[in-house]
Amino acid sequence: MPSILRSLRLLADPTRVRILLVLEREELSVAELQEILGLGQSTISTHLAQLKLADLVEDRRSGKNSFYRSKLRAEPGGAALAAVLAESAAEIPAAAVDAEALELALAKRKDRVRAYFDELAGRFGREYVPGRSWKALAETLLKLMPPLVVADLGAGEGTLALLLAQRAERVIAVDNAEKMVEYGASVARERGVTNLEYRRGELEKLPIGDGEVDVAFLSQALHHARRPERAVAEAHRILKPGGRLVVLDLVRHNFEQAHELYADLWLGFTEVEIRRYFRGAGFRRIETAAVDREAEPPHFQTLLGIAEK
């Protein structure tokens, strides 16, 4: 039986409480705990070692992975400790987020197709095959897009907007920097692109009417918004019923230099945060996934979120 005093001392740490709360619900690997809690491997491993030493968790090997589960309810007196643990969750704001992240992690376990694609995508382009490239694939998919009214929010120099204008009925590109708007508009004029319009404005107060567009993109722009939830709500406002918002941004990271180097206000987002922004704005049919990871440090990852109004 675990030592009551030692167990109580361990439960005085919020991080260990968070770990035990999710392990009470599901057996998890260290990698899954990292994703759910948003903590580094060394931190989680240290806490797990302490919990295992106190006989509060146990592990099992499965191939290259170790899976951990709570032992609280299996031990005499463990039910009382579990009750204390459950009550303490109300004092830890992150616990509610962890519960949502757990559901997302469990859903990913079932997504065998995405797991296969992730593995395939990692090899795509590494081995030379004549004529095969991400650009060719993107151009092909673009040709399949029906003519729509599209908004590129936080458009910058307009690379995506110009690409979309090849097929869109009309593209509205919005940026808050006067020079970016001037440059993007001049490039469109020089190339004879007549269905691309640049507008200057803020992500949180878009210069676009209610229900004006079919699809809105926030491509590597949301981390520049002062209030990301407001930017997502504004995107919802400008969409027609049934319209879709596409968010491409960075997965939450710890590269602090991004504030200075790229003027980023936010160091990326978790899938749980993006889902909460979507739901808070009134979106439905929400999908999120980490779709890319850079090979070079600091190994930025790209987060894709799609939702429907």
Secondary structure, DSSP 8 states (H G I E B T S, - for coil): ---HHHHHHHTTSHHHHHHHHHHHH--EEHHHHHHHHT--HHHHHHHHHHHHHTTSEEEEEETTEEEEEE-GGGSTTHHHHHHHHHHHGGG-THHHHHHHHHHHHHHHHH-HHHHHHHHHHHHTTTS--TT--HHHHHHHHHHTS---EEEEET-TT-HHHHHHHTT-SEEEEEES-HHHHHHHHHHHHHTT--SEEEEE-BTTB-SS-TT-EEEEEEES-GGG-SSHHHHHHHHHHHEEEEEEEEEEEEB----TTHHHHS--SS--B-HHHHHHHHHHHT-EEEEEEEEEE-SSTT--EEEEEEEE-
